Amino acid sequence: MQNYSYSDEDELIRLLLKRQAELNALLEITQAINKNASIVVLVDMLEVIMKDYLNVGKFRFITEVDNKFKCISYYGGEFEQHRVLVQCSKGLSRFKGPVSINQHENKVLKNYDYFIPVFQKNKMLAFALIGDFKTTPQMMGNDLNFIQTLTNVIVVALENKKLFKKRIEAERFQREMELASDVQQMLIPITIYNEIGIDVSARYLPHQNIGGDYYDFIRLNENEFLWCIADVSGKGVSAALLMATLQASLRAWSSVEDNLTTIIEKLNDIIIKTTKGEKFITMFLGKFNQQTRMLTYINAGHNPSVVYDNGKITELKQGTTIIGVLDNLPFINTGEMHLHGPFMIFNYTDGLIEYDQESPDWNEVRLSEYVKAHGKLKPDQFNNKILDHVGRMVDGKPIDDVTILTISCR
């Protein structure tokens, strides 16, 4: 490995720049997962990060597909059969973290620098082999941990795709849907809320009898209100129970904690402990102070809410990654926006955009344009109008739940 020499100041700058690149990369992958990107797209993004951000010259990523290990990503060097790599790596399955293998007795493994496993419930679901790794000794630990985080996020996404494809027996499915529907009916708050200066309207259209979308609107005090819109991975009873946990936790913490960052961290802790990393939640959490006119928000890997303010449109993208996957969220950026006059905020889940037939006439850009054109309507009127508009524009049906939550404030 090449030797590097930097001053402390240079090393600090290098670390900060690298951390920023890592956070940006993780956010891009999170957004792709939220948009239900294909496995090919996720793997392509992973390879770009490995090459461009981390200077990994040789890479092999082997994961379990249909109960068999297959190499789904590789570049650099002479390609080996995945069966050879799996056989050679069996002795390394006892390691739970990155381990150096360039001095390994196996002639195949010694051509790589590190073995990086991905575990779930004490079962190794995937592993990566990296070689020709150009980094500094000071950055080595950070880079290896980041690679393990990236591969873990990809594997979680792949595992969730597998879960969505599994079919449930008809009788059991029906019982589960009925029970889950009852639970969800107790969780969904009012669809219309009005008070002096505030109008709220929501519509929830589950793809099946029971979906994974959730929304809430909470009056905190005479000056502040808080709202959220979320999408829980999975369907049925487990999703409904996770929604119940989310609702109870959000309402409890928002009653005692003003800081949105702390609330998001607490929610992530609770979801991790509840699901053991098997499910995740994307959500948008916002708070508005009617006295100071300050909007604060955190977007946790969710579709960006859209603000209509004095004829202008702003997409609210600042935030963090999805919750329920990582024990500690790698970054949390709280967005702020000062809103002087009357405004409208439109919140939605990805079902509003994704349909079983692609339509070039309907996407996120078109949605923002529609909000700009009709942002002066009352929330209930706007919701009815946009659902009618989508129904006429798109030749197909939503592939997921559709939830919209519109808030106007004077």
Salt bridges, closest charged atoms under 4 A:
GLU64 OE1 - LYS123 NZ 3.52
GLU80 OE1 - ARG60 NE 3.13
ASP143 OD2 - LYS18 NZ 3.84
GLU159 OE2 - LYS162 NZ 2.82
GLU171 OE2 - ARG175 NH1 3.15
GLU195 OE2 - ARG219 NH2 2.34
ASP199 OD2 - ARG410 NH1 3.10
ASP216 OD1 - ARG251 NH2 2.77
GLU278 OE2 - LYS121 NZ 2.22
GLU315 OE1 - LYS317 NZ 3.34
GLU364 OE1 - LYS35 NZ 3.75
GLU369 OE1 - ARG366 NH1 3.36
ASP388 OD2 - ARG392 NE 3.15
ASP400 OD1 - LYS235 NZ 2.80
ASP401 OD2 - LYS235 NZ 3.01
